[in-house]
Amino acid sequence: MAFLADALSRIKPSATIALTQKARDLKAQGRDVISLSVGEPDFDTPDNIKNAAIEAIRRGETKYTPVAGIPQLREAVARKFKRENELDYKPSQTIVGTGGKHVIYNAFLATLNPGDEVVIPAPYWVSYPEIVALCGGTPVIVDTHIDKGFKLQAEDLDRAITPRTKWVLLNSPSNPSGAAYSHDELKAVTDVLVRHPHVWVMTDDIYEHLVYGDFTFVTPAQVEPNLYERTLTINGVSKAYAMTGWRIGYAGGPEALIKAMDTVQGQQTSGTSSISQWAAVEALDGPQDHLAVFRKAFHGRRDLIVSILNQTSGITCPTPEGAFYVYPSIVPLIGKTAPSGKKIETDEDFVLELLATEGVATVHGSSFGSGPNFRVSYATSNDKLEEAGNRIQRFVNSLR
């Protein structure tokens, strides 16, 4: 009898975590490494949020909390959905977890049976199909294309849906591509879903506030109210509030689903950190002035890295609508040889040789289900982006 569970054979380690750790290891060895692999804002958590956490500690808010979250945070989540997304969720229709990934996991664990299918557009966040597989479901990957902005097309979604489809998982703005759906683009997708009443919608809106120019964010149940009763709307404070380490994600959805997720969480982690929850109340209810500052900085960084990459022979980099990633194509570079003598046969070869040669850490597109591409996180300073861009150009120019 094997000691390790069979479930482990269905999943693989996170490529983003692996590349980020590889960059850390090289730095520890004294290498000059610029990491563009991690999806984490370089900004500090705003002071009003940190002060709310300090005050919570001083008040003694350090005990166990209700599994689904303190009432004050569930109320703040409900207010946020109404204020920003035109969605009416009662506090009892909300749940708080230890980050958005935890919320996604609990939803799938509470609903998937063996053979149930989850439609996931590619490129996707590396954890989506792994969580589905770990929970016993079957990921059904639908390819998107660079010439369509890496956005799921209605006809492709329609073809992917079968009688076994339980969920469609959407992420806008997207990790890794930064692609975001306009109202009309999302309406084309939701029109398909309306025609398939057995399919539920999970939408990961974690990058909601990081959209640029005149782009307006919308979410599926807002665009198509007929989907409200079968949509789980997921968000969190990690990205827009620079609170990655605080570990707070949340969701709104039908009460029966929320109760099922509460049951799962009750036998898993119980409630998340009490102090983090009080900080999240302030994040959602307090001043939002920092959002414009973050957006302006990320907008400029996006334009900088897109410009540098598009000036690099063999790289094509679309300009995304949101998040803090770009997802350039490297089709003409496959088959070339690096200075080390290594032939670039895959996008993973490309990112590993780039890291070894120039000390720039990125993530290969094949880990996101779509290549040959690589993901660049521009959640770092302009100076570092410019230097990293110069190193990427130097590396590409060295390929033969």
N, C-alpha and C positions, 0 to 999 in steps of 0.2 A: 504494500500500500504506500503510495507516494505521500510524503509529508506535506508538500505545498499544494494549495488548492488548484483544481483544474482551471478556475476562473482566471488565474494569473496568465495562463497560456493565451487568453483572449485579448490581452492588452500589452502595450509596450510603454516604456518610460517616456516622459515628456521631453521632446527634443528641445524645446525652449529652455527648460530647466537644465538639461544636459549641456547645451552650448554656453549658457550663462555660467555654469559651474566650471567648465573648461577654461573660460576667460578668466575667472577668479583664480584658478590654479596657476595659470600662466603669469598673472600679476604677482601672485605670491612668490613666484620664482624670479621676479625682478624684470619680467618682460613689460614693455610699454604697450599696453592693450587698451583699445577703445571699444567698449562694449555697446553694441547696438542691437543686442539680442533680447533684452529684458523689457517687458511691457509695464514699465513703472515710471510715473512722472518724477522728474528730478526736483520738483517743487516741494517745499515743506508743507505739512498740514497747517491750514490757517490758524492764527493764534486764538480766535474765539472758540474754535473747536477744541484745541488743546486745553484752554482754560475751563471749558465745560467739563472735560474729563477730570481735571484737577479738583474742581468743585465737587464733582460726584464722589471722588475719593474722600474728600473732607467731610461730606455728609454721611459717609459710611455706606455708600451704595456699592458694597463689595460682596454681596451675598448671591446665592443662586437666584436666577430669574425664571419666570415662566418659560416653558420650552419654546414657544412661538415668539417670544420677545416681550419686553416690558410694555405695558399698555401705552405709555407715553410715546414710545417709538412706533408702535403699530398705528397709533393715531396720526403721528407725523408722516408716516408712509402713505396713509390714506389721503391726507391733505396734499401731499406731493403729487400723487396720481391725479387728483382732481384739478389742482392748480396748473400743472404742467402738461398733462396728457388728456384732459377731459374725460377721465375714467372714474366712475363712481364705485369705489371699493369701501366697504365698511371695514373697520379695524379687524373684525373677525374673518375677513377675507384676505388678510395679509399674514405674512410669516417672515421672520428674521432668521438668517442662518450665518454660519461662519464663513462669509464670503459668498460670491455669486456661484462659484463652483459647487459649494455645498448645497445650495438651493437647487441647482440643476440635478445633482446626484439624488437628492431626496425625492424630487418629483418623479424621476425615472424609476427609482427603487419602489416607489409607492404605486406605480402604474404599469410597469412592463412585465409581461409574461414571456416565456420562451417562444420565439418565433414572431413576436411583435416587431414591427418595422418602424424605424425612425428615419425620415428623409432629412438629409443634411446636405446643403449646397457646399461644393468645394470651390475655392479653398476655404477651409474651416479652421477654427481654433483647435489645436491639437487634442484637447481633452474631450471634445464632443463625442466622437465615435468610440473612444475608449470607455467613457462613462456608460454609454449605451450598452456596449458589450459586457462590461462588468456587471451591469444590472440585468443581464440575460436577454437583452433585445438584439435586434439585427440592424446595424447602420446601413442605410441605403444612400449611397453617395451620388449626387447629381452634379455633374461638371458645369461650371460657368466658364466664361471666356473673356479674355482681355479686351476683345473688340466690343463686348457688351458691358464693359465696366465691372467685370466679375460679379454680375448680378443675376440671380435666378430668373429664368424666363418662364412665363406662365405655361407654355406648351411643354417645356421640359418637366416642370413640376407635375403637370397633369399625367404625363406618361409614367412618372415614377410612383404614383399612388396606386396601391393595390388594396384588396380587402383586408390585408394584414397590417396596413399602415395605421399606426396609432397616433404618431406625432409628426409634425414638421417643425424643425428647429431653425429659426431665423436669427441673424445677428447683424444689426445695422445701427451705427457704423460697424464695419467688420474688422475683426482680427482674423486674418493677417492683412487684408487688402486695403482697409480703410474705406471700402465702398459703402455708400449709404443710399437707401431707396427714397426717392421723392414720393410725394403723395400718389401721383399717377402710376409710378412703377410699382409701388406697394399695392395699389388697388388692383392691378392686373393679377398679382399673386393671390390676394384675398378673394377675388372673384372665383378663382379655381377652388379655393378651400371651401367657399360657401356651397359649391356643388358636391362636396364630399363630406357629408355631415358626421361621418364616423371618425374624422381626422381632427385631432387637437393641435393647437398652435402653441409652441413655446418660443417666446421672443426674448433674446438676451440684449437688453438696451443699455449695457454698462457704459458705453461711450456716448450716450445720448447728448451730453452737453458739449462734446468736442466735435463740432461741425463748423465749417468755415465759409466765409463769404456770405451770400444771401441764401444758403441752403437752410431749409426748415425741416426739423426732425419730426417724424410721425411714427406711431406704433400701430401694429395691426388692428387691435380692437378699437382704436380711435378711428382708423380709416374705415373699418367695416364693423359697425356695432353688432351685426348678426353673429359675429364670432366671439362676442364677449363671454358667453357661457361656456366656451371651450377654449379659452386662451389663458395661459399663465404668463403674466408680464413680469419679467425679472430685471432687477436693477441692483445698484449698490453704490457705496460711497468711495470705492477704491480709487477710481481714475479721476473723476471730476473734482474730488475733494482732497486728492493726494493723501489717501488714507489706506494704502495697500496693506500695511502691517496691522491695522486695526481689526481687519477681518470681519466686515459687516456687508452682507448681501441681503436682499429682501425681494419679496414677490407679492403680487396681487392676483387673485383668481377665484374661481368658484369655491364656495365654502366647503363643499364635500372634499374637494381635492386638497385644500389647505389643511383640513382636519386629518386627512390621510398622511400628509407630509409631516404634520405635528406628531402623529403616532410614530412614524419612522424616526424622527429626530429625537423623540423621547427615549427611545431605546438605543440611541447612537451617541450624540454629544450632549443632549439636553440643551439648555439655553446657552447662547454665546456670551462672551465677556460682558459683564454688567457695565463696566467702565466704558468700553467701546460703544455700547448701546446708548449711553447718555451722551457721548460725544456725537453719535450719529443723529440724535434728536436735534442738537444744535446745528449740525451740518445741514439738515433738511429744512429746519425752521428759521435758522439765523440768517445773517446777511449773506448775499450771494455775489458780492462785488468781485471776489477773486476769479469768478468764472470768466469774466471778460478779459482779465489779465492773462489767464491760462490760455484762452482761445487765441488771443493776439499773438502770444509767444509761439504756440504750436503752429499757427497759420504761417508765420514767417519761417519757421524751421521746415515745415513741409515744402514750401516754395524753394527754399535753399537746396534741400537734398534732391528734390525732383530735378532741378536745374542741373546740378552737378552730374547726377546719374545719366540724364539724357544727353549730356555732352560727352559721354563715355562710349566709344565705339563697341557695339555688340550688346549694349544694354538698352532696353526700352522700358521706361518707367511712367505709367499712367499717373495722373494727378487725382488723388482720392478726395472724397468729400469730407471725410471725418477721421476720428480716432487719431493715433499718432504713429501710424505705420505706412510704409510704401512697399509695394510688392512687384519689383521689376522683373522682367523676363530676360533670360540670358541664352536664348535659343542659339544664336550664332557662336557662342563660346563653347558649347558642348563639342567635344572632340579635339580641342586644343590641348597643348601641353604646358604645364606650369614650370617655373624655373627649377623646381626640385626634380623635374623629370617625370612627375606624375601626370598621367593623361586625365583630363577633365571629362569623365564619362557621365557624371550626374551632377545635379545641383548640390548634393551633399559634398562631392569632391571639391566643388568650387568654394563652398564656404569654409571647409576645413583647410584648404590650401591658402585661402585669403587670410585666415586666422594665423596659420603657421608662418606665412611669408611677411605679412604686413601688420599683424596684430590687430585686426579688425574683426570683431565677433558679430556675426549675423546668424540667421537661421535658414536652413534650406527649405525650399518650397515643397519638396516631396513629403515632408513631415506634416504639411497642411493639406495634403491630398491633391496638389496641383503644381506641376512644374514643366520645364525647368525654370524656376524662379528662386528668389531669395527674399526674405523679409528683413527690412530695416526698421528699427524703432528709432524715431527721431525725438524721443523724450529725453533729450540731453541738450547741452548748450550749443549755440551756433559755432563757437570756436571748435568744439570737438567734432561737430558734424562736418565742418569744412575740412578739417584735417583728415577725418575718416574718409570723406569723399575723395580727397586727393590720393590717399593710399589705395582706395579701390581703383581709381583711374590708373595709378602706377602698376598695380597688380594686373589689371586687364591688359594694359599695354605690353606687359612682359610675356603674355601668353603667346605661344607659337603653334 
